[in-house]
Each structure stands twice: as structure tokens, then as C-alpha cells.
Amino acid sequence: MRYSFALLILFVAAVLEAGGDALVRAGLHGSTAGTRAAFMLAGAAVLFFYGYTVNTPPWDFGRLLGVYVALFFLVAQAISWIAFSQKPTRAILIGGAFIVIGGCIVSRG
């Protein structure tokens, strides 16, 4: 599998995982039982597709895990900012820089 295609799949997986988590979070704080149930079911479906997406390809996931963690961090922060109006703090940005640097190191190892 080409590295660029693997990165695309990992990015999609990060969007699905962080997005599914965000849907579940929205469900936990929904205003009505119907809204809560709809968000929870949507979150469960998205998280299922995340698991399918990340586990289907024949790759060395241990090697790509560092890249995935970095992508997940970036996507999760973007969703947190856009969907929940939670801007990353300076500490999160500094720690996130270490996560991204670590992901780069692990992927080359």
C-alpha cells in the first residue's frame, strides 16, 4: 500500500473517530430524549465505520500508529473548536506540537 494512500485512510479514520466521539458527546448533552438517542445512534454508527476503516487495510498499524495519533489530535482539536467553540489553549498547542513531532518520528522508525 502506498504511503500517501495509507495517510488518506488514516485521515478518514481520524475524522470518523473524532466525529463519532463528538456525536456521542452531543448526545450526552442533548435537550430531548429523541435528540440524545439520534446523536448516540449516529455516533455509534460513525464509530463502527471508524473501526472498519482502520482495521480493514493490510498494513503495519503499529508503525503507522504515530501518524494516526498525530492526525487524530489535529482533527479532534479542529472539531472541538468548530463544533463546541473550544479554542485550544497554549498548553494544548505546545503538547500537540510534541504529539505531531512524535508521530513523525515513529512513522520513520
Secondary structure per residue as TSV (DSSP state, phi and psi in degrees):
chain	resnum	aa	ss	phi	psi
A	1	M	-	360.0	132.9
A	2	R	-	-68.0	145.7
A	3	Y	H	-61.9	-39.2
A	4	S	H	-66.2	-36.8
A	5	F	H	-68.9	-39.2
A	6	A	H	-61.9	-40.8
A	7	L	H	-62.4	-39.7
A	8	L	H	-62.5	-45.4
A	9	I	H	-63.2	-41.7
A	10	L	H	-65.2	-36.6
A	11	F	H	-65.2	-45.2
A	12	V	H	-60.3	-42.9
A	13	A	H	-61.9	-41.0
A	14	A	H	-64.0	-40.8
A	15	V	H	-64.1	-42.1
A	16	L	H	-65.6	-44.2
A	17	E	H	-66.7	-50.7
A	18	A	H	-66.1	-37.6
A	19	G	H	-67.1	-41.4
A	20	G	H	-63.2	-41.8
A	21	D	H	-60.8	-41.9
A	22	A	H	-64.4	-38.0
A	23	L	H	-65.1	-42.5
A	24	V	H	-63.0	-42.1
A	25	R	H	-61.1	-43.2
A	26	A	H	-62.2	-37.4
A	27	G	H	-65.3	-37.4
A	28	L	H	-65.0	-27.3
A	29	H	T	-112.0	15.9
A	30	G	-	-64.9	154.5
A	31	S	S	-82.8	-24.9
A	32	T	S	-128.2	162.6
A	33	A	H	-62.3	-39.4
A	34	G	H	-64.6	-42.3
A	35	T	H	-64.2	-44.6
A	36	R	H	-59.8	-47.1
A	37	A	H	-63.0	-42.2
A	38	A	H	-63.0	-45.5
A	39	F	H	-65.6	-40.8
A	40	M	H	-63.7	-44.4
A	41	L	H	-65.2	-41.7
A	42	A	H	-62.6	-43.0
A	43	G	H	-61.3	-42.4
A	44	A	H	-62.6	-42.0
A	45	A	H	-65.1	-44.6
A	46	V	H	-64.6	-40.8
A	47	L	H	-67.4	-32.7
A	48	F	H	-62.2	-46.8
A	49	F	H	-65.5	-30.7
A	50	Y	H	-60.2	-51.1
A	51	G	H	-59.4	-40.3
A	52	Y	H	-65.3	-46.1
A	53	T	H	-62.3	-42.9
A	54	V	H	-80.0	-21.4
A	55	N	H	-104.4	-8.4
A	56	T	S	-76.7	-44.8
A	57	P	S	-65.0	148.6
A	58	P	-	-86.8	81.3
A	59	W	S	-132.2	168.3
A	60	D	-	-86.3	85.5
A	61	F	H	-63.3	-30.6
A	62	G	H	-59.2	-38.9
A	63	R	H	-72.5	-37.6
A	64	L	H	-84.7	-6.6
A	65	L	H	-60.2	-38.1
A	66	G	H	-61.2	-43.4
A	67	V	H	-64.0	-42.1
A	68	Y	H	-62.0	-44.6
A	69	V	H	-60.9	-41.7
A	70	A	H	-64.5	-44.8
A	71	L	H	-63.3	-42.4
A	72	F	H	-60.8	-43.9
A	73	F	H	-58.1	-48.6
A	74	L	H	-63.2	-45.0
A	75	V	H	-66.5	-42.7
A	76	A	H	-62.9	-39.3
A	77	Q	H	-67.1	-39.4
A	78	A	H	-63.4	-44.2
A	79	I	H	-65.7	-40.9
A	80	S	H	-60.4	-40.5
A	81	W	H	-71.1	-46.7
A	82	I	H	-74.9	-48.5
A	83	A	H	-83.7	-31.5
A	84	F	H	-119.5	6.3
A	85	S	-	55.1	36.8
A	86	Q	-	-109.4	94.3
A	87	K	-	-66.7	141.0
A	88	P	-	-67.2	139.0
A	89	T	-	-79.0	172.0
A	90	R	H	-61.3	-41.1
A	91	A	H	-61.9	-40.7
A	92	I	H	-65.2	-41.6
A	93	L	H	-64.9	-40.9
A	94	I	H	-67.4	-48.0
A	95	G	H	-61.5	-39.0
A	96	G	H	-63.0	-35.7
A	97	A	H	-61.7	-40.4
A	98	F	H	-65.4	-38.8
A	99	I	H	-61.7	-46.2
A	100	V	H	-65.4	-43.4
A	101	I	H	-61.4	-43.9
A	102	G	H	-61.1	-40.7
A	103	G	H	-61.1	-40.0
A	104	C	H	-64.6	-41.6
A	105	I	H	-65.6	-47.5
A	106	V	H	-62.5	-38.9
A	107	S	H	-69.6	-21.8
A	108	R	H	-94.4	-8.4
A	109	G	-	-77.0	360.0
